[in-house]
Amino acid sequence: KQILPDAISEYVDIMERESGIKLKPNVTVSEDPAKVLGASTQGGVILTARDGRIVCDNTMQSRLTLVYSELLPSIRAILFPEAA
């Protein structure tokens, strides 16, 4: 919670610089114990907007899954060079 005002300010500055649009985001932090990230996420944050219709999952688990899927073709080529 302590870094939230600085993060919002930085976000607004970046969006204004990149798009020319001045945003006034309404940011809240949920303290609902049911929404606390589990130990399997290994840290990070999940952001939601528009009543949950937009979700940005920036947990360590989701980032590792993304990297794995992006590297899978390279891994296959290394393990099975004749198939490439």
C-alpha positions in Angstrom: 0.0 0.0 0.0 2.9 2.4 0.7 4.1 2.4 -2.9 0.6 2.7 -4.4 0.6 6.6 -4.8 4.0 6.6 -6.5 3.0 3.7 -8.8 -0.2 5.5 -9.8 1.7 8.7 -10.5 4.3 6.9 -12.6 1.5 5.1 -14.5 -0.4 8.4 -15.2 2.9 10.0 -16.4 3.7 7.2 -18.7 0.2 7.0 -20.2 0.2 10.8 -20.7 3.6 10.8 -22.3 2.9 7.8 -24.6 -0.7 8.5 -25.6 -1.3 12.2 -24.7 -4.2 11.1 -22.5 -4.3 12.3 -18.9 -5.9 9.5 -16.8 -7.5 9.7 -13.4 -7.4 6.1 -12.3 -9.5 4.9 -9.3 -7.2 2.4 -7.6 -8.2 0.3 -4.6 -6.4 -2.6 -2.9 -8.5 -5.6 -1.8 -7.9 -6.8 1.7 -10.2 -9.7 1.2 -8.4 -12.8 2.6 -10.1 -14.9 -0.2 -8.2 -12.9 -2.8 -4.8 -13.3 -1.3 -2.4 -15.0 -3.8 -1.5 -18.6 -2.9 2.0 -19.8 -2.2 2.2 -21.4 -5.7 2.3 -18.0 -7.4 5.7 -17.2 -5.8 4.8 -13.6 -5.5 3.7 -10.9 -7.9 0.4 -9.2 -8.5 -2.9 -9.7 -10.3 -4.6 -6.5 -11.5 -8.2 -6.4 -12.5 -10.3 -3.7 -14.2 -13.8 -3.2 -15.5 -15.3 -5.4 -12.8 -12.9 -8.2 -13.6 -13.4 -8.2 -17.4 -9.7 -7.1 -17.8 -7.1 -9.1 -15.9 -3.4 -8.6 -15.8 -1.7 -11.6 -14.2 1.9 -10.6 -13.3 2.7 -13.3 -10.9 6.0 -15.2 -11.0 4.1 -18.4 -12.0 2.4 -16.8 -14.9 5.6 -15.2 -16.2 7.5 -18.5 -16.0 4.6 -20.2 -17.9 4.9 -17.5 -20.6 8.7 -17.9 -20.9 8.4 -21.7 -21.0 5.9 -21.6 -23.9 8.0 -19.0 -25.8 11.2 -21.1 -25.4 9.6 -24.5 -26.1 10.4 -24.4 -29.9 14.1 -23.6 -29.1 14.2 -26.4 -26.5 12.7 -28.9 -29.0 15.3 -27.9 -31.6 18.1 -28.5 -29.2 16.8 -31.8 -28.0 15.7 -33.1 -31.4 17.9 -31.4 -34.0 17.0 -33.9 -36.8 13.3 -33.1 -36.5 13.9 -29.4 -37.2 
